[in-house]
């Protein structure tokens, strides 16, 4: 098949997640894959730049990367790109696609891609991985919601990664739409060597005697990282061997760093930039426990936080808030416990840190179950089958406004 993937972020710089994995794994199976992305940080001319690139996770595969570069950056550039996307979608869908489209983007290019796919009888699978209009605090949120509603109503099929998000899609559509749940795969690579672990500890400034509580991911306003740091502060001040390591960027990072300075916790709370995808398993090996303190909101209840499954995949105990979508996909186990952010969350961290060594065998067993449940081969095969079925059954324009 010839498959077009579309997103509204920069494929080259975005931390690796399923928008890289799915297309690269389809390319590895012999499909012709093109990716249309949005390079906000690189405005210029020409607007469309085409390159042949190696995969971010599977370096042995190649795909065509078509980048939209508006002449200006920021919000004005987004608005220009949203208008230009009708021309871009027409050109790219017409020239690059014969079989199917997988759409991740919503406000910048989603409505245009769905419209052109419907007009040309090409199935468009909207891969919903979050609640787009709630992801950022912006005055344009109502417009983003309208775009999201139009996408879920006019896409041929909506694929999500958990039942809570599927239920949101149905509510937003306000009428029957084709929705299915397809969890992504996870693969953090081979077991790291002691040398790998030592190098990453040194790079992050973690001493051998220090014990690590890890948060890895975007520091959203709803991430709960600042709230957890406040509850953790007394424990961190009592035990200087404990380090709360935050790996990531986001809208709350500056507030977190200001809290750390104000409370004199610079040695105990360390905020670092993202590490390469190839180092993720080593990162989770450094951690004694990982945390996902997302606050309970409509957007987080629809989330499937990768850090949780990555932690379990690596065999590192994880503590998370009890989010609806996450609990539906990953029940509590020896390796994963659910607690609300507060004193009980901190107490659970301490309990895991004090766990006897005989729990390690149970953790290894749970990690193997996670690897089987979230296998990339299975996820790629399911998406491949869905695209093939839709491509074979669509002969005429689909959907309605």
C-alpha positions in Angstrom: 0.0 0.0 0.0 0.9 3.7 -0.4 0.1 5.3 2.9 0.3 9.0 3.9 0.7 9.9 7.6 -0.1 13.5 8.6 0.6 15.5 11.7 1.0 19.2 12.7 4.3 18.8 14.6 7.9 18.5 13.4 8.7 14.8 12.7 12.5 15.4 13.0 12.6 17.1 16.4 9.5 15.7 18.3 10.5 13.1 20.9 9.9 9.7 19.5 6.4 8.2 20.0 3.9 6.3 17.9 3.8 8.9 15.1 7.3 7.7 14.3 6.8 4.0 15.1 3.7 3.2 13.1 4.9 4.6 9.7 8.4 3.2 10.1 7.1 -0.3 10.9 4.8 -0.1 7.9 7.7 1.0 5.7 9.7 -2.0 7.1 6.9 -4.3 5.8 7.4 -3.0 2.3 4.7 -0.3 2.1 5.4 3.1 0.5 5.1 5.6 3.3 5.0 9.4 3.1 4.9 11.7 6.2 3.5 15.3 6.0 4.7 17.3 9.0 4.7 20.9 10.1 8.1 22.7 10.8 7.0 25.7 12.9 10.6 26.4 14.0 11.9 26.6 10.4 9.7 29.1 8.4 10.9 29.9 5.0 10.6 29.3 1.3 9.6 27.0 -0.4 6.6 26.2 1.7 6.8 22.5 0.9 10.1 20.7 1.3 10.5 17.1 0.3 13.2 14.8 1.7 14.0 11.1 1.8 14.9 10.3 5.4 15.9 7.3 7.5 13.6 6.3 10.3 13.9 7.7 13.8 13.5 4.3 15.5 14.2 1.9 12.6 17.3 3.4 11.0 17.3 0.8 8.2 14.0 2.0 6.7 13.4 5.1 4.7 10.3 7.2 4.1 9.4 10.4 2.2 9.1 13.4 4.5 7.1 16.4 3.1 7.4 19.4 5.4 5.1 22.4 5.4 7.0 25.6 6.4 4.9 28.7 6.7 6.7 32.0 6.0 6.3 33.1 9.7 6.3 31.3 13.0 4.1 31.3 16.1 0.4 31.6 16.2 0.3 33.7 13.0 2.1 30.9 11.2 -0.4 28.4 12.5 -3.3 30.4 11.2 -1.6 30.8 7.8 -0.9 27.0 7.7 -4.5 26.2 8.6 -5.6 28.2 5.6 -2.9 26.9 3.3 -3.5 23.3 4.4 -6.5 23.2 2.0 -4.1 23.7 -0.9 -1.4 21.5 0.7 -3.8 18.7 1.4 -5.1 18.8 -2.2 -1.6 18.6 -3.6 -0.2 16.0 -1.2 -3.2 13.7 -1.2 -3.4 13.9 -5.0 0.3 13.2 -5.6 1.3 11.0 -2.7 -1.6 8.7 -1.8 -3.4 6.0 -3.6 -4.6 3.8 -0.7 -5.0 5.4 2.8 -4.2 8.3 5.1 -3.4 8.1 8.8 -4.2 11.5 10.4 -2.8 12.8 13.7 -3.2 16.5 13.2 -6.4 18.3 14.0 -6.7 22.2 13.8 -3.9 22.9 11.4 -4.6 20.3 8.7 -7.2 17.8 9.9 -10.4 19.2 8.3 -8.7 19.7 5.0 -7.2 16.2 4.9 -10.6 14.7 5.7 -12.3 16.7 3.1 -9.9 15.9 0.3 -9.8 12.2 1.3 -13.6 12.1 1.1 -13.6 13.9 -2.2 -11.1 11.5 -3.8 -12.5 8.3 -2.2 -9.4 7.7 -0.1 -10.0 6.4 3.5 -8.7 8.6 6.2 -8.1 7.0 9.6 -8.0 9.7 12.4 -5.6 8.4 15.0 -6.9 10.1 18.2 -4.3 10.1 20.9 -5.5 13.0 23.0 -8.3 15.5 23.5 -7.0 18.2 21.1 -9.0 21.2 22.3 -8.0 20.7 25.9 -4.3 20.0 25.4 -3.3 23.6 25.6 -4.8 26.6 27.3 -5.6 29.0 24.5 -8.3 31.4 23.5 -8.7 29.4 20.3 -9.8 26.3 22.2 -13.4 26.6 21.0 -12.2 26.7 17.3 -10.0 23.7 18.0 -13.0 21.8 19.4 -15.0 22.6 16.2 -12.1 21.3 14.1 -11.8 18.2 16.2 -15.6 17.6 16.0 -15.4 17.9 12.2 -12.5 15.5 12.0 -14.2 12.8 14.0 -17.4 13.2 12.0 -15.8 13.2 8.6 -12.9 10.7 8.9 -13.6 7.3 7.5 -12.6 5.6 10.8 -11.3 6.8 14.2 -8.6 4.8 16.0 -7.8 5.5 19.6 -5.6 3.8 22.2 -8.0 3.4 25.1 -11.8 3.0 25.8 -12.2 6.3 27.6 -10.9 8.2 24.6 -13.1 6.2 22.3 -16.1 7.2 24.4 -15.0 10.9 24.2 -14.9 10.6 20.4 -18.4 9.2 20.3 -19.7 12.0 22.5 -18.0 14.7 20.5 -19.3 13.3 17.2 -22.8 13.4 18.5 -23.8 10.6 16.0 -22.6 7.1 15.2 -19.0 6.9 14.0 -16.7 4.0 13.3 -14.3 3.9 16.3 -11.9 1.2 17.4 -9.3 0.8 20.2 -5.7 0.0 19.1 -3.0 0.2 21.8 0.4 1.2 20.5 3.4 -1.0 20.9 6.4 -0.3 23.1 10.0 -1.4 22.6 12.8 0.1 24.6 15.6 -2.0 23.1 18.1 -4.4 24.6 19.1 -4.5 28.3 21.6 -1.8 29.0 25.1 -2.6 30.1 26.6 -1.4 33.4 28.7 1.0 31.3 25.6 2.4 29.6 24.0 3.0 33.0 27.1 4.6 34.4 27.5 7.0 31.5 23.9 8.1 31.7 24.1 8.6 35.5 27.2 10.7 35.0 25.5 12.8 32.3 22.5 13.4 34.5 24.6 14.1 37.6 23.3 11.1 39.6 25.7 9.6 42.1 25.8 5.8 42.6 24.5 6.1 46.1 21.5 8.3 45.2 18.1 6.8 44.7 15.9 8.1 41.9 12.2 9.0 41.6 11.7 9.5 37.9 9.2 11.6 35.9 9.9 11.4 32.2 7.7 13.4 29.8 6.2 16.7 28.9 5.6 18.9 32.0 2.0 19.9 31.1 0.0 22.2 33.4 -2.0 19.0 34.3 1.1 16.8 34.8 0.9 17.1 38.6 4.7 17.3 38.8 4.8 20.6 40.7 2.1 19.3 43.0 4.0 16.1 43.7 7.2 18.1 44.3 5.4 20.0 47.0 4.3 16.8 48.8 7.7 15.2 48.3 9.7 18.2 49.7 9.7 17.2 53.4 10.8 13.6 52.4 13.5 15.0 50.1 14.8 17.4 52.8 15.0 14.5 55.3 16.8 12.0 53.0 19.4 13.7 50.8 20.0 10.4 49.0 16.7 10.7 47.3 16.5 12.6 43.9 13.3 13.6 42.1 14.5 13.5 38.5 12.3 15.3 36.0 13.2 14.6 32.4 11.2 16.8 30.0 10.0 20.2 29.0 6.6 22.0 29.0 4.5 24.8 30.3 5.0 24.1 34.0 8.8 23.6 33.9 9.6 27.2 34.8 7.2 27.1 37.8 8.8 23.9 38.9 12.3 25.3 38.7 11.2 28.4 40.6 9.7 26.2 43.4 13.0 24.3 43.6 15.0 27.5 43.9 12.7 28.9 46.5 12.7 25.8 48.7 16.4 25.2 48.4 15.9 21.8 46.7 18.4 22.1 43.9 20.3 19.0 45.0 17.1 17.0 45.4 14.9 18.0 42.5 16.8 17.9 39.2 15.2 19.0 35.9 16.8 17.9 32.7 16.1 17.9 29.0 14.8 14.8 27.2 17.3 12.0 26.6 17.5 10.2 23.2 15.0 7.5 22.6 17.8 4.9 22.4 18.6 5.7 26.1 15.1 5.2 27.4 15.6 1.7 28.8 18.8 2.9 30.5 17.0 5.8 31.9 14.3 3.6 33.5 17.0 1.3 34.7 18.5 4.2 36.6 15.2 4.9 38.3 14.2 3.1 41.5 10.6 4.1 40.9 8.9 6.1 38.2 5.8 8.3 38.7 2.9 9.6 36.7 1.2 12.1 38.9 -1.3 13.4 36.3 -4.1 15.4 37.8 -7.6 13.9 37.2 -9.1 16.0 34.4 -11.2 15.2 31.2 -8.0 15.2 29.1 -5.9 13.0 31.5 -8.7 10.5 31.9 -8.5 10.0 28.2 -4.7 9.6 28.2 -2.5 6.6 27.9 0.7 8.0 29.3 3.7 6.3 27.6 5.9 6.8 30.7 3.8 4.3 32.6 4.0 1.5 30.1 7.7 2.3 29.3 8.5 2.0 33.0 6.6 -1.4 33.3 8.2 -2.6 30.0 11.6 -1.9 31.5 10.7 -3.6 34.8 10.8 -0.5 36.9 8.0 0.0 39.5 5.6 2.8 38.7 3.0 4.8 40.7 0.3 6.6 38.8 -2.9 8.5 39.6 -5.9 6.3 38.7 -6.8 7.7 35.3 -9.8 6.1 33.6 -8.2 5.2 30.2 -5.0 4.0 31.7 -6.7 1.7 34.2 -8.8 0.2 31.5 -5.6 -0.8 29.6 -3.2 -1.6 32.4 -4.6 -2.9 35.7 -2.8 -2.6 39.0 -0.1 -5.2 39.7 3.0 -5.8 41.7 4.7 -3.5 39.3 2.0 -0.8 39.1 0.0 0.9 41.8 -2.6 3.6 41.6 -2.7 6.5 44.2 -4.0 10.0 44.2 -1.4 12.8 44.4 -0.9 13.6 48.0 0.5 12.0 51.2 -0.6 8.5 50.1 1.3 8.9 46.8 4.5 9.8 48.7 3.9 6.9 51.1 3.6 4.5 48.2 6.9 5.8 46.8 8.5 5.1 50.1 7.0 1.7 50.3 8.4 0.8 46.9 11.8 2.1 47.8 11.8 -0.1 50.9 10.5 -3.1 49.1 12.4 -6.4 49.8 14.5 -7.9 47.1 12.2 -10.9 46.6 9.7 -8.5 44.8 12.2 -8.3 41.9 11.0 -11.6 40.5 7.4 -10.5 40.6 8.4 -7.3 38.8 10.2 -9.2 36.1 7.1 -11.4 35.5 4.8 -8.4 35.2 7.2 -6.7 32.8 7.1 -9.7 30.5 3.3 -9.6 30.5 3.5 -5.9 29.5 5.9 -6.6 26.6 3.5 -9.2 25.3 0.4 -7.0 25.6 2.1 -4.0 24.0 4.1 -5.7 21.2 4.8 -3.5 18.2 4.5 -6.4 15.7 0.9 -6.9 16.9 0.0 -3.2 16.8 1.5 -2.7 13.4 -0.3 -5.7 12.0 -3.6 -4.5 13.4 -3.2 -1.0 11.8 -2.0 -2.6 8.5 -5.1 -4.8 8.4 -7.4 -1.9 9.2 -5.9 0.2 6.4 -6.0 -2.7 3.9 -9.7 -3.4 4.7 -10.7 0.3 4.4 -8.7 0.7 1.2 -10.3 -2.3 -0.4 -13.8 -1.2 0.5 -13.7 2.5 -0.4 -14.5 3.2 -4.0 -16.5 6.4 -3.7 -16.3 9.5 -1.6 -17.1 8.9 2.0 -18.5 10.8 4.9 -20.6 13.9 5.2 -20.0 17.3 6.7 
